Amino acid sequence: MEEKSSGNNRSLPELAKSRRWCDPVRSTCRRSLYILLFLLLLAALLVAAVRIWFPGADQYKAQLESYLSGLTEQNVTIGHLETRFHGLTPSFTASNVVLREHGQAQPSLLLGAVDADIDVLALLRGKPRVKRLVVESPSLIVQRLQDGRFVVGGIGVGVRRKGGDLKRTLARLLDQKRVELHNAHIIWRDLKNPDASALVLPDVDITFIRDGKVHTLSLNADAGALTPHIKILATITGDVLAGPQAWDGDINVQIEALNLSAIPPVIAEAIPVKMDGLLGLKAESRWEKGGIVSGSADIEGTGVGIGLNDDHNSIRLADFSNRLQWGGRVAENDWELVSRGFDLPLQQPQIHLGGDLRLLRQQGKLRLSLGQLEIKSISPFLDALYNGREKTPALNKLIAIKPQGRFRNIELLLPQGLQSPDLFTLSASVDGFHSHPYEKIPGVKGISGSLSLSKLSGWFSLNSKQALLDYPHLFSQPIKLDQASAESRWRKDGDNWLVSVQNVRVKNEDIEADGSVDVALPGDYSISPRLKLDVSYRNGRGEHAARYFPDRIMSPKLVKWLKQSIKAGKVTQGSVKLEGPVRAFPFYHGEGTFIAHADIANVTLDYFPGWPPVKNSDISLRFSGPAMTITGSGGTFAEQTIRYANVFIADLKAKDNHLRIQGELTGPSAAVADFLTSGPLRGKNAKPLHGWSASGEGDTTLDLDLPLSRPSALKLTGHYLPRDVTLRIPGGIEITHLNNRIEFTENLVQCNNLTGKMLGGDVSIDISTPKPQRFAEVLVEATGSADPEHLQSFLGETISSALSGKAAWDGAVRITRQGVKMEINSDLKGLASSAPAPLNKPAKARWPLALKSSFASNENDRTTFSIKSRLYGNMVFSGKAGNYGLESAKIAVGSSRGGWPGKGVVEVTVDAKKLDADAWLDFFAADRGKPAGKPGGKKTGGKKAGFAKKLNRISGKTGQLHVWSREFGALDFAFERKAGSSVWSGSTSGDAIDGKVRFAWSPRSKMVDATLKHLYWPKPGRADRVKEKKEKKEKWNAGNLPDIKLVVLETRYEQMKLGKMNLVMKPGRSHWEIHRLDLTRPDMTLKVTDRAVVGEPGPAAETASAGKSSATHLNMELKSTDVAATLAALGYPDQIVARSADVDGAIYWQGGLEDFSWAILNAD
């Protein structure tokens, strides 16, 4: 349909000049028309002969053959010729009419029979015309010669004949009323293409009817291998030979299962591609003034394939069915072709079209509109088109990026039609476009907008949500864009393309940005594109800043540092300006300009593992060429306030990046101490320095050069200026009021005459590094004086409270990677001790003290001290600042040295000629904050876990033990208690006491529980008697007295031999109460019945409380088998002469047990 319109429409001369898909159809139709005209011409000649010789035409058959042979330049033979009348209508029949080329045996045209009715009226007017012409079983050979000329039935097409020109002859044929061809047999031979098989059309029927000016043509044919059935029905009104403006009509065409692979070469060679499969067509069209004005067509395809590139590949269509609608206005030579729901169902490679297809020709313009196109099908389609052929660089890139998405509302405009197809304009809406990155082409996802382009220019309006930019050439991770809009324009300038992107606006969860981009793309690929970028941004999240660093062009170590460094902050504003050749970025040699900066508020910069982060600082981040600079103020570093800071990297792409940090800090010295004692400057394998702390304020200036790939090779210079700083070191030592400048580098620390206060006296400190090197030893030398008050936290309140005066000392501290070692020496002159012997000391005496401490970790902080022949100690400290204290200790009193204690063991061992246990009990009771066990004990407070509270082992030996105001002679002893318990358990072995003993002496519980082999209770000495009398005068306090439980196999009380004793006695509200007392001797048993009262105050309470009158009351049973022996054992021989005695009753005497005497005894 389109071909006929084009072929008869003089306003489209370009269609006639070009070899396009419609040319083969035009040629076929023209040649079929020639065949029909030839047959009609032959019939007309026969009619003319009949008119001349009609009455005896059969007599003139030979002359007629000669005439026709001359007319056709062929050998014409007529087998039989018969004339007759049907009424008034003459008719004739000719059979076996054969045309042969001269010298050829094979006929070129064979007519089985020709039957014609003559129009007499037309004949009388001198215009030969038939009313009906029927040709039966014609056989026709159509050939294309080697020179390209065509021969129909042996007659060359386009050759002028004797009978006049072809147009006049055709006009005569069309003037006939009815012409019919039945069972025509047509053979097509292509001599120009000898390899092509002959095409046979075995059954062709043609009917032509003229009714006035109405011409009807009907064609039905079996085209053999080409198509099983082809049908053409045309109704034409007017004169078709007078020009396209002189006729109207309807033309309908139906073709069933056209075998595309069987199309003759004469047609196929005009088609630029090879095709196979089956194609069906059913078309209806309305023509006016020689042009199509409306029409429709149903096209069906089955297994259709389009061969490409010399059979290297093909486009394969799935089975499809489309309906086309055609319309136009004849006056302006305009028309419109529409397909509703058009789809081109490519099967391999797939391409997806959708929506309505609209092709409009209007005022010489050609406009193609399409509903949508799936973009993902373009790349494989183009790849298939070029398979086996070299692709252009642009096409290779298009295939590589694998675009996807949809083009909607596509419109292609050709202002000058097909005559100038390069002058096109293409516009479309883009929906959900995304592509893969390739080389330096970024990938995108979720792009939507409007597109317009031509051969030399174009524009794209971006308006996307939830888009993504994937540019692995610069960024390792895609960048998400919640909103994105821009206006892009491009045009060709000579050999170059110029691209301008304006009004760029993007926004996501991290940042908002706007700006512009201009790109110049040279036609010469060897020349780098030039880029001009101007972007500003704001409201960014600093912790995600690393997402937007061009990490692909930065060293991996720097990228890792940036990602780990910026942890928090808000980008208040920033910008990026870039101009220069893209391939030279980042312009190391000045080829272009690259400047980027960002102002970040409240940033947290964790710039290196193990180093304190910068917190809450306001920084300005700037990239200039290959360099990066960070300047900041405010915020904190290691709890120090940042006055100013500057971070600089000279070359972002260098493999060995150096991080340069300069700054000034001020703040608390506590954080500085923590940084110096446990921070990164101590080294990877250095042990932390626990127990060190500081207070006060100070200023720090530093300059750090840190190689990111080799942090151990750092360079550091700086100084620290303390302002009345207090430094606390392990063991409870404080150095206060420190002032003077301390210089440091990565290899040394030094300071001369650092002044302060330590241990209660002035101290002068010199700091030096004997062998400057990384993590080298730092030597701190100090001299000063100490007083007891400031030794309390180190020695404990118990010991320090016994000291008075002041003593000079000197010492040294060595700080190494393995820890800290401290040595202090003093002769203790000027320091007096009121501790019990052997630690009592007058102030003038010289006791050389040597103290050594090693602080390596919280498990191994050790201190040893010694005062020759008097005191030796080994102590272990542990814990962190605020909870640092004694972990274990072993203190040796006397001449013997002690070893190192086990974990958690705090032990005192004594080796003394004489040990006053009463004095030491009173002494240690002070550390517990309670009296020692007797009235009048000194009450003092104590700090965290005093020495006595942690004491869990006591052992020793003495030649003379003094306890409970009595002398017990030589004694060996060993006691221990469990953690958290106040009960001591152990044993004694001595002259007066031998056995197992448990006792407790705490504010909540006091008791003695002993199982002894013997107990010899001596009389007190004169001084002890005076002490006892003094204690009796003090107010009774049961809380300071123990519960007593004794089991003794052999008991002596002063001069009395009591034998085996079982005693339970407890302090009452005002006196002792004996709950049980059993005495057993060979000659005696004594049992106290009921509850006995010992030392009860007399009737006058006021005198009893003063100790002037008290009594002991006992209800007892006494049995003696030998009274004399019993009294002798009790120390009263010869008092009573009796053989035996049995006493049951009450006895009492004035005073307590120590006042017992037979002389004062009373009994009932």
Secondary structure, DSSP 8 states (H G I E B T S, - for coil): -HHHHHHH-TT-HHHHHS--TTHHHHHHHHHHHHHHHHHHHHHHHHHHHHHHHGGGGGGGHHHHHHHHHHHHTSEEEEEEEEEEEETTEEEEEEEEEEEE-TT-SSEEEEEEEEEEEE-HHHHHTT---EEEEEEES-EEEEEE-TTS-EEETTEETT--BTTB-HHHHHHHHHTSSEEEEEEEEEEEEETTSTTS--EEEEEEEEEEEEETTEEEEEEEEE-TTS-SEEEEEEEEEE-GGG-GGGEEEEEEEEEEEEEGGGS-HHHHTTSSSEEEEEEEEEEEEEEETTEEEEEEEEEEEEEEEEEETTTTEEEEE-SEEEEEEEEEETTTTEEEEEETT----EEES---EEEEEEEEEETTEEEEEEEEEEGGGHHHHHHHHTTTS---HHHHHHHHH--EEEEEEEEEEETTGGGSTTS-EEEEEEEEEEE--BTTB-EEEEEEEEEEEESSEEEEEEEEEEEEEE-TTT-SS-EEEEEEEEEEEEEEETTEEEEEEEEEEEE-SS-EEEEEEEEEE-SSTTS--EEEEEEEEESEEGGGGGGGS-GGGS-HHHHHHHHHHEEEEEEEEEEEEEEEEGGGTTTTTSSSEEEEEEEEEEEEE--STTS--EEEEEEEEEEETTEEEEEEESSEETTEEEEEEEEEES-TT-SS-EEEEEEEEEEEHHHHHHHHHHSGGG-TT----TT-EEEEEEEEEEEEEEESS-GGG-EEEEEEEEEEEEEEETTTEEEEEEES-EEEESS-EEEEEEEEEETEEEEEEEEE-SS-STT--EEEEEEEEE-GGGGHHHH-HHHHTTEEE-EEEEEEEEEETTEEEEEEEE--TTEEEESSTTSEE-TT----EEEEEEESSTT-EEEEEEETTTEEEEEEEE--TTS-EEEEEEEEEES-------TT-EEEEEEEEEEEHHHHHHHHHHHHTS--SSTT-------TT-HHHH--EEEEEEEEEEETTEE--SEEEEEE--TT--EEEEEEEESSEEEEEEEEESSS-EEEEEEEEEEEE----HHHHHHHHHHHHS---GGGS-EEEEEEEEEEETTEEEEEEEEEEEE-SSSEEEEEEEEEETTEEEEEEEEEEEEEE-S-HHHHTTTSSEEEEEEEEEEES-HHHHHHHTT-TTS---S-EEEEEEEEEES-GGG--TTT-EE-
